[in-house]
C-alpha cells in the first residue's frame, strides 16, 4: 500500500492529492512550455490545450460524483465514510509499482543520508550520489507530493520525517528493507498470476528454484536478506519486545535466527540465560559480527544446520517469522525436529502475525501476498496456529499481542 501523508496545497489528502499532483499541470511549480518563438512551442501549446480539455471533462465528472447528496451505503444498509471516488482510489493503488521503484532509487543512491544535514541543491545532491541532475530532480519532484521530500523551490530539496526512514543514519532505518524487497521480491511478483493458475510460487517459476535456495546461492543476497530482516525488526524492536519475557529456561535457541538481532534483544536483560543462534551456514557469517556488536559473543553460540534435519537441544525455542514461510506439512517437519531435540519441559515461542477476522486492516493480510508469491507458506489465524501446533504434538498456551502486528505465540510439548 502507498501511504500518502499530509495535505496538498489545495487541501486534498489521499487519492485526491495524487489526482492533484498528477493531473493539474497548471498549478504552481508544474511543467511549463517553452517560450513563444521556440521551435516546439506551437506543438507544446496544442498539447496543453488538449490536456486542459481532458482535465475539464475529468473535473466535470468529479463534480458529478462529489456533489451527490446521498451518503454512500454498504449492502447491509450502514453508512460508509466519505472518501474520494473509487476510481481515484484505484489509481492510487495501481500506481504503487511506480512509487516503490522510485523509492528504490532513493534508497540505492542513499539520497536520504545525504540530506540529513539540511537542504541542498539538487545538482549537488546528484553529484554526491552519482546521478544525473535532471533525472534525480524528476524523481524528487514525483516523491515530494507524497511527503518524502520538501522542495522550497525546484532547485533545492530537503528531507522530511517520512523520507528520513530511508537514511542509514537513523536507528529505525528501512533502507535495507527497501533494497531487499526491490532486489529480491519485485520481479518475482510479476509472475503471481502464474501462482494463481498453477499453485507454484511465483518466485520458483521466475528464478527456476525455490526462493530461499536462490537466496543462499548468492552470498550477497544472503547478506542482504539478513540486513533486510534486521531492518524490519529494528523499526519495531522496542515496541514489540517491551514488557515481554520469555518462558523459563536456561538455554534459548533461536531457530532460523538470521543475524542474531532478535536473540540478542531477548537475552539483553536476562544475563543468566545463554543462547544458541541456529541457521544455515550460508546465513551465519554476518551473524557472528552482529552478535559481537551487541556484546553477546560470550553468551550466544552460533551453530550451523538445517532445521528440517535437526536442531540443537534447548529449554526454550524461538522462531521469528519462520513458520509463515512454509506450508503446513513443512512446518510439522520443523516442529518435529524441535520435539526430537527439546529438553524435558521445553517451551516454544513463535513470533508471527495472527490474522484477524473480517475486513480489519492488518499487516498479515498484505504479508500473505508475499508468502503467496515467494514461498509455499501463508499467514495464519489463531485457529490455524492451534491446529498446526496440535498436528505436531504441541499445545498452544497463549497468544501475547504486541504494539505492532506481531504476537508472541507460546506453546509446550504435549507429551
C-alpha positions as CSV (number, residue, x, y, z in Angstrom):
1,X,0.0,0.0,0.0
2,X,1.1,3.6,-0.6
3,X,0.8,5.8,2.5
4,X,0.1,9.4,1.5
5,X,0.7,11.7,4.4
6,X,-0.2,15.3,4.9
7,X,-2.2,17.6,2.6
8,X,-1.6,19.1,-0.8
9,X,-1.5,22.8,-1.5
10,X,-5.3,22.8,-2.1
11,X,-6.1,20.8,1.0
12,X,-6.6,17.4,-0.6
13,X,-5.5,14.2,1.1
14,X,-5.0,10.6,0.0
15,X,-6.0,9.7,-3.6
16,X,-7.4,13.2,-4.2
17,X,-3.9,14.5,-3.6
18,X,-2.5,12.1,-6.1
19,X,-5.0,13.4,-8.6
20,X,-3.9,16.9,-7.9
21,X,-0.3,16.1,-8.2
22,X,-0.7,14.1,-11.5
23,X,-3.5,15.7,-13.4
24,X,-3.2,19.5,-12.8
25,X,-0.2,20.7,-14.7
26,X,-1.1,24.4,-14.4
27,X,-0.6,24.6,-10.6
28,X,2.5,26.4,-9.3
29,X,5.7,24.5,-9.8
30,X,4.2,22.4,-12.7
31,X,6.0,22.0,-16.0
32,X,5.6,24.9,-18.4
33,X,6.0,25.1,-22.1
34,X,8.9,26.7,-23.9
35,X,8.7,30.5,-24.6
36,X,7.0,31.9,-27.6
37,X,9.3,31.6,-30.6
38,X,10.6,28.3,-29.6
39,X,10.5,25.7,-32.4
40,X,8.5,23.4,-30.3
41,X,6.2,26.0,-28.7
42,X,3.3,25.5,-31.0
43,X,3.1,21.8,-30.6
44,X,3.5,22.1,-26.8
45,X,0.7,24.6,-26.7
46,X,-1.5,22.3,-28.6
47,X,-0.7,19.5,-26.2
48,X,-1.5,21.8,-23.3
49,X,-4.8,22.8,-24.9
50,X,-5.7,19.1,-25.3
51,X,-4.7,18.4,-21.7
52,X,-6.9,21.3,-20.4
53,X,-9.8,19.9,-22.4
54,X,-9.3,16.4,-20.8
55,X,-9.0,18.0,-17.4
56,X,-12.2,19.9,-17.9
57,X,-14.0,16.7,-18.7
58,X,-12.5,14.9,-15.8
59,X,-13.3,17.8,-13.4
60,X,-17.0,17.8,-14.6
61,X,-17.1,14.1,-13.9
62,X,-15.5,14.7,-10.5
63,X,-18.1,17.3,-9.7
64,X,-21.0,15.0,-10.5
65,X,-19.5,12.4,-8.2
66,X,-18.7,14.7,-5.3
67,X,-22.0,16.6,-5.5
68,X,-24.1,13.6,-4.8
69,X,-26.2,14.3,-1.8
70,X,-26.8,10.8,-0.7
71,X,-24.4,9.2,1.8
72,X,-22.8,6.0,0.4
73,X,-24.1,2.9,2.0
74,X,-22.9,-0.7,2.3
75,X,-25.1,-3.5,1.2
76,X,-26.2,-4.1,4.8
77,X,-27.6,-0.5,5.0
78,X,-24.9,1.0,7.2
79,X,-23.4,4.3,6.1
80,X,-19.9,4.3,4.6
81,X,-17.5,7.1,5.4
82,X,-17.0,10.0,3.0
83,X,-14.0,9.2,0.8
84,X,-12.6,10.0,-2.6
85,X,-14.3,8.4,-5.6
86,X,-13.4,4.7,-6.1
87,X,-11.7,5.4,-9.5
88,X,-9.2,7.8,-7.8
89,X,-8.5,5.3,-5.0
90,X,-7.9,2.6,-7.6
91,X,-5.5,4.9,-9.5
92,X,-3.5,5.3,-6.3
93,X,-3.3,1.5,-5.8
94,X,-2.4,0.9,-9.5
95,X,0.4,3.4,-9.2
96,X,2.1,1.5,-6.4
97,X,4.7,-0.1,-8.7
98,X,6.0,3.4,-9.8
99,X,6.3,4.7,-6.3
100,X,8.1,1.6,-5.0
101,X,10.6,1.8,-7.8
102,X,11.2,5.5,-7.3
103,X,11.8,4.8,-3.6
104,X,14.2,2.1,-4.5
105,X,16.3,4.6,-6.5
106,X,16.3,6.9,-3.4
107,X,17.4,4.0,-1.2
108,X,20.0,2.6,-3.6
109,X,21.7,6.0,-4.1
110,X,21.4,6.7,-0.3
111,X,19.8,10.1,-1.1
112,X,18.2,10.4,2.3
113,X,21.5,10.1,4.2
114,X,23.0,12.9,2.1
115,X,20.1,15.2,3.2
116,X,20.4,14.6,6.9
117,X,22.4,17.8,7.5
118,X,19.9,20.1,5.8
119,X,18.5,21.1,2.4
120,X,20.9,21.2,-0.6
121,X,20.8,21.9,-4.3
122,X,19.6,19.1,-6.4
123,X,22.7,19.4,-8.6
124,X,25.0,19.0,-5.6
125,X,22.9,16.1,-4.4
126,X,23.2,14.4,-7.7
127,X,26.9,14.8,-7.7
128,X,27.2,13.2,-4.3
129,X,25.0,10.3,-5.3
130,X,26.5,9.7,-8.8
131,X,23.2,10.6,-10.6
132,X,22.3,12.8,-13.5
133,X,20.8,16.0,-12.0
134,X,17.8,16.2,-14.3
135,X,16.8,12.6,-13.7
136,X,17.2,12.9,-10.0
137,X,15.2,16.2,-10.0
138,X,12.3,14.4,-11.6
139,X,12.4,11.5,-9.1
140,X,12.4,14.0,-6.2
141,X,9.6,16.0,-7.8
142,X,7.5,12.9,-8.1
143,X,8.0,11.9,-4.5
144,X,7.7,15.3,-2.9
145,X,3.8,15.3,-3.1
146,X,3.8,12.0,-1.2
147,X,5.7,13.6,1.7
148,X,9.1,12.0,1.0
149,X,10.8,15.4,0.3
150,X,10.1,19.1,0.6
151,X,11.2,21.4,-2.2
152,X,11.4,25.1,-1.2
153,X,12.0,25.7,-4.9
154,X,12.7,23.5,-7.9
155,X,16.4,23.6,-7.4
156,X,16.5,22.7,-3.7
157,X,15.4,19.7,-1.7
158,X,15.2,18.8,1.9
159,X,14.3,15.7,3.9
160,X,11.0,15.1,5.7
161,X,10.5,12.7,8.6
162,X,8.9,10.2,6.3
163,X,11.8,10.4,3.9
164,X,14.3,10.1,6.7
165,X,13.2,6.5,7.3
166,X,15.4,5.7,4.3
167,X,18.5,7.2,5.8
168,X,21.3,5.0,7.1
169,X,21.9,7.5,9.9
170,X,18.6,6.6,11.7
171,X,18.2,3.7,14.1
172,X,14.8,2.8,12.6
173,X,16.2,3.0,9.0
174,X,14.2,1.0,6.4
175,X,16.8,1.4,3.7
176,X,17.9,-2.2,3.8
177,X,14.3,-3.3,3.7
178,X,13.8,-1.3,0.5
179,X,16.9,-2.8,-1.1
180,X,15.9,-6.3,0.0
181,X,12.3,-6.1,-1.2
182,X,13.1,-4.4,-4.5
183,X,16.1,-6.7,-5.4
184,X,14.5,-10.0,-4.4
185,X,10.7,-9.6,-4.3
186,X,9.8,-7.1,-7.0
187,X,10.4,-9.1,-10.2
188,X,9.0,-12.4,-9.0
189,X,5.8,-10.7,-8.2
190,X,5.3,-10.2,-11.9
191,X,4.6,-13.9,-12.1
192,X,1.9,-14.0,-9.4
193,X,-0.8,-14.7,-12.0
194,X,1.1,-18.0,-12.7
195,X,0.8,-18.8,-9.0
196,X,-3.0,-18.3,-9.0
197,X,-3.3,-20.5,-12.1
198,X,-1.0,-23.3,-11.0
199,X,-0.2,-23.1,-7.3
200,X,3.5,-22.9,-8.0
201,X,5.2,-19.9,-6.1
202,X,5.9,-17.1,-8.5
203,X,9.5,-16.9,-7.2
204,X,10.1,-20.5,-8.0
205,X,8.7,-20.0,-11.5
206,X,10.8,-16.8,-12.1
207,X,14.1,-18.0,-10.6
208,X,13.8,-21.7,-11.6
209,X,14.3,-22.8,-8.0
210,X,12.7,-22.2,-4.6
211,X,13.2,-18.6,-3.3
212,X,15.4,-19.5,-0.3
213,X,17.6,-21.7,-2.4
214,X,18.1,-18.8,-4.8
215,X,19.0,-16.5,-1.8
216,X,21.6,-18.7,-0.2
217,X,23.3,-19.5,-3.5
218,X,24.5,-15.9,-3.6
219,X,26.4,-14.6,-0.6
220,X,25.5,-11.0,-1.4
221,X,21.8,-11.9,-1.4
222,X,22.1,-13.9,1.8
223,X,23.8,-10.9,3.5
224,X,21.1,-8.5,2.1
225,X,18.4,-10.7,3.5
226,X,20.0,-10.6,6.9
227,X,20.1,-6.8,6.8
228,X,16.6,-6.5,5.5
229,X,15.2,-8.7,8.2
230,X,17.2,-6.8,10.8
231,X,15.8,-3.6,9.4
232,X,12.2,-4.9,9.7
233,X,12.8,-5.9,13.3
234,X,14.8,-2.7,14.1
235,X,11.9,-0.5,13.2
236,X,9.6,-2.2,15.8
237,X,12.1,-3.7,18.2
238,X,11.5,-1.6,21.3
239,X,7.7,-1.5,20.9
240,X,7.4,-5.2,20.1
241,X,9.6,-6.5,22.9
242,X,8.6,-4.0,25.6
243,X,7.3,-5.8,28.7
244,X,7.7,-9.3,27.2
245,X,9.7,-12.0,29.0
246,X,10.5,-15.5,27.6
247,X,9.2,-18.6,29.4
248,X,11.5,-20.1,32.0
249,X,14.6,-21.9,30.8
250,X,18.4,-21.6,30.9
251,X,19.2,-22.1,27.2
252,X,17.3,-20.3,24.5
253,X,17.7,-21.4,20.8
254,X,16.7,-19.1,18.0
255,X,15.9,-21.4,15.1
256,X,16.4,-19.7,11.8
257,X,17.7,-16.7,13.7
258,X,19.5,-14.9,10.8
259,X,22.0,-12.4,12.2
260,X,21.0,-12.8,15.9
261,X,19.3,-9.4,16.3
262,X,16.2,-10.9,17.9
263,X,18.0,-13.3,20.2
264,X,20.4,-10.6,21.4
265,X,17.4,-8.4,22.2
266,X,15.6,-11.1,24.1
267,X,18.6,-12.0,26.2
268,X,19.9,-8.5,26.8
269,X,18.0,-8.1,30.1
270,X,18.5,-11.7,31.2
271,X,22.2,-12.2,31.9
272,X,21.6,-15.7,33.5
273,X,20.4,-17.2,30.2
274,X,22.5,-18.5,27.3
275,X,21.6,-18.5,23.7
276,X,22.1,-20.6,20.6
277,X,21.8,-19.0,17.2
278,X,20.9,-21.6,14.6
279,X,20.7,-21.1,10.9
280,X,22.0,-22.3,7.5
281,X,25.8,-22.0,7.1
282,X,25.4,-19.6,4.3
283,X,23.5,-17.2,6.5
284,X,25.8,-17.2,9.6
285,X,29.0,-15.3,8.6
286,X,27.4,-11.9,9.2
287,X,25.7,-13.2,12.4
288,X,28.9,-13.5,14.3
289,X,29.8,-9.9,13.6
290,X,26.4,-8.7,14.7
291,X,26.5,-10.7,17.9
292,X,29.8,-9.2,18.8
293,X,28.5,-5.7,18.1
294,X,25.6,-6.4,20.6
295,X,28.2,-7.5,23.2
296,X,26.7,-11.0,23.3
297,X,29.6,-13.1,21.9
298,X,30.3,-14.7,25.3
299,X,26.7,-15.7,25.8
300,X,25.5,-16.8,22.3
301,X,26.8,-19.8,20.5
302,X,26.5,-19.9,16.7
303,X,25.5,-23.3,15.3
304,X,25.0,-24.1,11.6
305,X,22.5,-26.6,10.4
306,X,19.2,-27.4,8.7
307,X,16.0,-27.2,10.8
308,X,14.4,-29.9,8.5
309,X,17.1,-32.3,9.7
310,X,17.8,-31.5,13.4
311,X,18.1,-28.6,15.8
312,X,20.2,-28.1,19.0
313,X,18.9,-29.1,22.4
314,X,17.4,-26.2,24.4
315,X,14.9,-25.2,27.1
316,X,13.2,-22.5,25.0
317,X,12.9,-22.4,21.2
318,X,12.2,-19.1,19.4
319,X,11.1,-19.0,15.8
320,X,10.6,-15.5,14.5
321,X,8.9,-15.2,11.1
322,X,9.9,-18.7,10.1
323,X,6.8,-20.9,10.1
324,X,4.9,-18.5,7.8
325,X,7.4,-19.2,5.1
326,X,6.3,-22.9,4.9
327,X,3.2,-25.0,4.2
328,X,1.7,-27.0,7.0
329,X,3.4,-30.2,6.2
330,X,6.8,-28.5,6.1
331,X,6.0,-26.7,9.4
332,X,5.2,-30.1,11.0
333,X,8.7,-31.3,9.9
334,X,10.4,-28.3,11.5
335,X,8.4,-28.7,14.7
336,X,9.2,-32.4,14.9
337,X,12.9,-31.5,14.7
338,X,12.3,-29.4,17.8
339,X,10.3,-32.1,19.5
340,X,13.1,-34.7,19.0
341,X,15.8,-32.4,20.4
342,X,13.9,-30.5,23.1
343,X,14.9,-30.7,26.8
344,X,12.1,-32.0,29.1
345,X,9.5,-29.3,29.7
346,X,10.8,-27.2,26.8
347,X,8.7,-24.3,25.6
348,X,8.1,-22.9,22.1
349,X,7.8,-19.2,21.3
350,X,6.7,-18.3,17.8
351,X,6.9,-14.7,16.8
352,X,4.4,-14.3,14.0
353,X,1.4,-12.3,12.9
354,X,-2.1,-13.6,13.7
355,X,-4.6,-12.8,11.0
356,X,-7.7,-11.1,12.5
357,X,-11.2,-11.9,11.1
358,X,-13.2,-9.7,8.8
359,X,-12.1,-6.7,6.9
360,X,-10.0,-5.2,9.7
361,X,-6.7,-3.8,8.2
362,X,-3.7,-5.8,9.4
363,X,-0.1,-6.3,8.1
364,X,-0.6,-10.0,7.8
365,X,-3.1,-9.7,5.1
366,X,-0.6,-8.0,2.8
367,X,2.3,-10.1,4.0
368,X,0.3,-13.1,2.9
369,X,0.7,-11.9,-0.7
370,X,4.4,-12.1,-0.2
371,X,4.0,-15.7,1.1
372,X,1.8,-16.5,-1.9
373,X,4.3,-15.1,-4.4
374,X,7.6,-16.2,-2.9
375,X,7.0,-19.3,-0.8
376,X,4.7,-22.3,-0.1
377,X,3.8,-20.7,3.2
378,X,0.9,-18.5,4.4
379,X,-0.2,-16.2,7.3
380,X,-2.4,-18.0,9.8
381,X,-5.3,-17.0,12.1
382,X,-5.5,-18.2,15.8
383,X,-7.4,-21.3,15.0
384,X,-4.9,-22.3,12.3
385,X,-2.0,-21.8,14.7
386,X,-3.7,-24.0,17.2
387,X,-4.4,-26.7,14.6
388,X,-0.8,-26.6,13.3
389,X,0.7,-27.0,16.8
390,X,-1.7,-29.8,17.6
391,X,-0.8,-31.7,14.5
392,X,2.9,-31.6,15.5
393,X,2.3,-32.6,19.1
394,X,2.4,-29.1,20.7
395,X,-0.3,-27.4,22.8
396,X,-1.0,-23.7,22.3
397,X,-0.7,-21.9,25.7
398,X,-1.3,-18.3,24.9
399,X,-1.1,-15.6,22.2
400,X,0.5,-12.4,23.5
401,X,-0.2,-9.4,21.2
402,X,2.3,-6.6,20.9
403,X,2.2,-2.9,20.0
404,X,3.0,-4.0,16.4
405,X,1.3,-6.5,14.1
406,X,3.3,-9.4,15.5
407,X,2.4,-11.6,18.5
408,X,4.3,-14.0,20.8
409,X,2.6,-17.4,20.4
410,X,3.6,-19.7,23.2
411,X,3.2,-23.5,23.2
412,X,4.6,-26.6,25.0
413,X,5.1,-30.2,24.1
414,X,2.0,-32.4,24.6
415,X,4.0,-35.5,25.7
